[in-house]
Each structure stands twice: as structure tokens, then as C-alpha cells.
Amino acid sequence: MQKLTDLSQFKWIAENVDQDLHPESPWSYVSEYLPVNYPAYCKIFHAIYEDLSITDKVITWGEVSSKGSSDSSDEVKRVKWQDLATEYSLEFHPEMNQDSFALNFPKSSWPRYLIAPREGTLDEEECPGLSQVLTSFSNDQPCYFFYDPNSRSTANDFIGVLYHGGLDGVDALSSEGSYYTTPTYWWPEDKRWTVFTDPDYAFTIVGGPQELIDAIMENPGLETVAVQLSTRITPNSDQVNIQGDVQDN
């Protein structure tokens, strides 16, 4: 994997997004972050896990932290967003996000028995799973991998850092920092698809041909939902599950 000193290859993203879809809106949309010329888009929800060693389903992470260790055990299992939404009487839909749960949990805090999804990165299982699907639509061409300075930076990386190399190297690249972090943006040289993960969001969005999006959504290791360019993606934009009285709590 080659670290580039010239970031000009990243400029095409800004040149192909639509910042004016809803100029008066307080929310952000898919169209503001991904090129708008793709036939289809999907959202990948970052994994939520249940800590099976915790039997108290009421105590929160904040309460545990104030009493001592809050480390998770190795006894975990994945919990689907859709199943958790059903458990807490929430609607699973494209604009669901981490705040959909956090603002509706008792005490407005994640319960200790759940491990919240990672913000700003796919995990060590999701990244290889996604890259495997993308490989079939990349024709062995090199890819670009851009890290926003809020995702991974050094003293000299105030505007981000860009890498160039094989798609099969993204897992190793994601492992190079102090903790596992997938790139903010990645795309092949022909720009046939783009992957985007905001540093503050617990989901990843992919744009590309319909066949690719279908393949991603059919992957059993990835929990997904189809989205549109007009889908809101800011954490508080779930107007179905986050009502005014909940936001004010």
C-alpha cells in the first residue's frame, strides 16, 4: 500500500456530490457525501453486540463506569439492528441511526449488556466481508483509500491522508493505527463504486451499480438497507423514532 503525498485524486468526490439538495435543511443527506451519478446506494449498519456475561439488562454503561471496570467479556454475540428495534418497539427504516436507540433506551443511555456500534469504522469482520464483495466489481484494478484527519491523523496530516493499492490490502491498512479504522472513502480507479464512512456515524454508505448493491445486501455478514440520495444521515435525523419529547430528554 502506497501513501500518496498528492491528494488531487480525492478531489473528484467533492466535484460530484450535491450540496444543494436541501439548502435550508438542518440535516445532511446521502447526496452531500457520495457522488450522485450511481444507479443505487445502500447503508451498512455497523455491528452491535450483546455481552452475554451481563445479566442485568437495566444498568447502563455510565452507571457501571462510575462503579469500576466496564470492560467487555469475550462472551459476545451479534445483535441485528432490526431485531433490537423490534425489542424496543422502534421502526427499522433507512434513516435509523445510533441515536434512534440511545435516545429511546431507558435512562437515555446504552444498557451495559449491549456493546454499541463503532462510529467511523467497519469492524474486523465487516471490512473483509465488504471488500470481498467489492472485488467482484473491481476487475483487479488498484483502489484509493482516503482517511479524514478526524479518523486517522498524525502531526502532519491536517487535511487527511490518501493511500493507493490493492483492494485486498484494506484490512491490513485498517489495522495500522492505534485501533482498527477503515478508510473514510474508498474507490477503484474507474470510480465504479464508492464507500463512505463518516467519523461520527455508526454506519457506512456505498454507491455503485445496482448489481453491486444487491450483492452487498445479500451478504449475510452485513446488515443493510437501501437508501436514496435524499435519505437523511445525520444522527438526529430519524424523525420516525426520535420525537420532539425524546430529543428534549
Legacy VTK file of the C-alpha trace (Angstrom):
# vtk DataFile Version 3.0
C-alpha trace
ASCII
DATASET POLYDATA
POINTS 249 float
0.000 0.000 0.000
1.481 3.343 -1.067
0.905 6.535 0.902
0.481 9.427 -1.546
1.729 12.957 -0.998
-0.575 14.351 -3.695
-4.245 14.360 -2.682
-5.548 15.529 -6.065
-7.077 12.106 -6.766
-9.521 12.786 -3.936
-10.931 15.992 -5.470
-13.379 14.154 -7.716
-15.567 13.320 -4.714
-16.269 16.981 -3.935
-16.851 17.667 -7.623
-19.562 15.007 -7.887
-21.650 15.444 -4.741
-24.730 17.650 -4.459
-24.544 20.123 -1.593
-27.703 21.960 -2.668
-30.366 19.244 -2.499
-31.963 20.834 0.579
-30.117 24.122 1.251
-32.377 25.157 4.149
-32.365 21.808 5.927
-30.535 21.306 9.253
-29.793 17.711 8.245
-27.229 16.121 5.945
-28.110 13.778 3.089
-26.512 10.939 1.154
-26.144 13.291 -1.818
-23.781 15.540 0.153
-21.212 12.818 0.707
-21.372 10.383 -2.202
-21.206 11.018 -5.960
-24.741 11.437 -7.257
-24.344 9.542 -10.546
-24.646 5.983 -9.199
-27.698 3.847 -10.007
-28.081 2.589 -6.419
-26.990 3.127 -2.815
-27.160 1.154 0.431
-26.427 1.691 4.094
-24.434 -0.828 6.120
-25.227 -0.747 9.846
-22.141 -1.261 11.999
-22.380 -4.281 14.250
-23.998 -4.213 17.687
-23.028 -6.958 20.129
-24.563 -8.379 23.283
-22.241 -9.130 26.193
-23.571 -12.493 27.371
-21.773 -12.223 30.714
-24.096 -9.366 31.758
-27.392 -10.499 33.222
-28.581 -7.086 34.430
-30.453 -5.628 31.438
-31.196 -2.332 33.205
-27.843 -0.997 34.371
-26.198 1.399 31.891
-22.607 1.858 30.763
-22.430 5.143 32.636
-23.542 3.539 35.865
-21.043 0.711 35.535
-18.184 3.099 34.764
-18.867 5.041 37.930
-18.613 1.846 39.983
-15.484 0.300 38.479
-14.423 -1.690 35.438
-16.608 -1.507 32.340
-14.533 -3.830 30.161
-16.459 -6.239 27.951
-16.018 -10.001 28.162
-15.223 -12.354 25.289
-18.730 -13.840 25.553
-20.481 -11.798 22.891
-22.932 -12.387 20.084
-24.034 -10.078 17.304
-27.430 -8.404 17.586
-29.117 -7.120 14.448
-30.328 -3.533 14.422
-33.657 -4.759 13.098
-34.110 -7.222 15.965
-33.101 -4.645 18.564
-35.526 -2.156 17.052
-38.315 -4.703 17.414
-37.318 -5.402 21.019
-37.563 -1.715 21.914
-40.701 -1.037 19.803
-38.860 1.102 17.251
-39.295 1.166 13.485
-36.432 -0.183 11.392
-36.060 2.101 8.369
-33.355 3.759 6.189
-32.847 6.819 8.413
-32.328 4.821 11.585
-29.009 5.572 13.314
-27.241 5.228 16.642
-29.331 7.988 18.244
-32.510 6.095 17.367
-31.563 3.690 20.145
-29.641 5.945 22.518
-32.464 8.480 22.844
-35.093 5.784 23.357
-33.316 3.499 25.797
-34.409 3.757 29.446
-32.280 6.468 31.078
-31.316 7.616 27.526
-28.145 5.565 27.730
-26.913 2.333 26.180
-27.546 -0.553 28.611
-24.405 -2.322 29.784
-25.389 -5.647 28.226
-25.118 -4.108 24.749
-21.915 -3.005 23.015
-22.782 -0.013 20.856
-21.796 0.035 17.168
-18.454 1.581 16.333
-18.572 5.087 14.951
-16.390 5.883 11.954
-15.359 2.348 11.050
-16.489 -1.067 9.959
-15.180 -3.797 12.248
-12.682 -6.596 11.606
-15.360 -8.898 10.195
-17.398 -6.396 8.195
-14.475 -4.845 6.321
-13.185 -8.118 4.783
-16.769 -9.104 4.002
-17.426 -5.878 2.140
-14.085 -5.895 0.315
-14.746 -9.455 -0.858
-17.997 -8.328 -2.498
-16.338 -5.256 -3.999
-13.547 -7.360 -5.508
-16.004 -8.939 -7.939
-16.828 -5.471 -9.292
-13.294 -4.060 -9.449
-11.538 -6.067 -12.204
-8.322 -6.327 -10.132
-7.641 -2.610 -10.528
-5.923 -0.588 -7.772
-8.043 1.480 -5.402
-7.720 4.704 -3.449
-8.251 4.899 0.302
-8.718 8.295 1.971
-8.678 8.951 5.707
-10.306 12.084 7.043
-7.996 13.746 9.638
-10.664 13.069 12.278
-10.437 9.334 11.534
-6.698 8.838 11.431
-4.068 11.528 11.510
-0.518 12.312 12.503
1.066 15.624 13.345
1.500 16.284 9.632
-1.868 15.031 8.366
-4.157 18.013 8.899
-6.006 17.570 5.604
-6.240 13.794 5.581
-4.117 11.060 4.089
-4.533 9.114 0.839
-3.320 5.603 0.001
-3.169 3.700 -3.286
-3.039 -0.057 -3.615
-4.915 -3.318 -3.974
-8.363 -3.805 -2.525
-7.067 -6.875 -0.730
-4.882 -4.595 1.381
-7.657 -2.573 3.009
-7.918 -4.870 6.037
-4.199 -4.554 6.773
-4.368 -0.801 6.195
-7.259 -0.539 8.641
-5.146 -2.330 11.262
-2.172 0.042 11.091
-3.415 2.675 13.516
-3.779 2.562 17.276
-7.134 0.848 16.722
-8.916 -0.737 13.756
-10.227 2.008 11.466
-11.440 1.592 7.904
-10.946 4.464 5.426
-13.376 7.362 5.257
-13.622 6.961 1.478
-12.501 4.162 -0.837
-12.993 3.720 -4.574
-11.403 1.950 -7.568
-9.541 3.789 -10.313
-12.542 3.658 -12.646
-14.745 5.112 -9.858
-17.382 2.436 -10.441
-18.274 2.435 -6.747
-17.547 4.467 -3.623
-17.594 3.537 0.053
-18.091 6.277 2.670
-17.952 6.204 6.477
-18.247 9.458 8.400
-16.038 9.545 11.540
-19.116 10.272 13.680
-21.577 7.786 12.167
-22.226 4.157 13.104
-22.934 3.126 9.534
-21.278 3.034 6.116
-22.841 4.028 2.799
-21.962 2.523 -0.584
-22.881 3.799 -4.029
-22.454 1.845 -7.251
-24.176 -0.271 -9.891
-27.405 -1.988 -8.877
-25.762 -5.419 -9.173
-23.129 -4.440 -6.616
-25.636 -3.003 -4.165
-27.738 -6.153 -4.498
-24.671 -8.308 -3.780
-23.823 -6.270 -0.674
-27.380 -6.505 0.599
-27.402 -10.265 0.043
-24.220 -10.767 2.100
-25.291 -12.438 5.383
-22.445 -10.827 7.313
-23.625 -7.281 6.563
-26.845 -5.734 7.852
-28.058 -3.331 5.202
-30.905 -1.226 3.906
-31.348 0.506 0.552
-31.108 4.313 0.675
-31.659 7.176 -1.761
-29.715 10.373 -2.424
-32.418 12.165 -0.417
-32.028 9.931 2.645
-31.031 11.934 5.726
-27.943 10.644 7.528
-27.201 12.962 10.458
-27.609 11.237 13.854
-30.725 13.198 14.897
-32.469 12.888 11.516
-34.598 9.849 12.393
-37.933 11.624 12.633
-39.793 8.320 12.965
-38.200 7.099 16.197
-36.822 10.362 17.606
-39.754 12.572 18.525
-39.530 16.062 19.966
-40.134 14.986 23.553
-37.420 12.313 23.240
-34.907 14.793 21.823
-35.550 17.131 24.728
-34.828 14.491 27.376
LINES 1 250
249 0 1 2 3 4 5 6 7 8 9 10 11 12 13 14 15 16 17 18 19 20 21 22 23 24 25 26 27 28 29 30 31 32 33 34 35 36 37 38 39 40 41 42 43 44 45 46 47 48 49 50 51 52 53 54 55 56 57 58 59 60 61 62 63 64 65 66 67 68 69 70 71 72 73 74 75 76 77 78 79 80 81 82 83 84 85 86 87 88 89 90 91 92 93 94 95 96 97 98 99 100 101 102 103 104 105 106 107 108 109 110 111 112 113 114 115 116 117 118 119 120 121 122 123 124 125 126 127 128 129 130 131 132 133 134 135 136 137 138 139 140 141 142 143 144 145 146 147 148 149 150 151 152 153 154 155 156 157 158 159 160 161 162 163 164 165 166 167 168 169 170 171 172 173 174 175 176 177 178 179 180 181 182 183 184 185 186 187 188 189 190 191 192 193 194 195 196 197 198 199 200 201 202 203 204 205 206 207 208 209 210 211 212 213 214 215 216 217 218 219 220 221 222 223 224 225 226 227 228 229 230 231 232 233 234 235 236 237 238 239 240 241 242 243 244 245 246 247 248
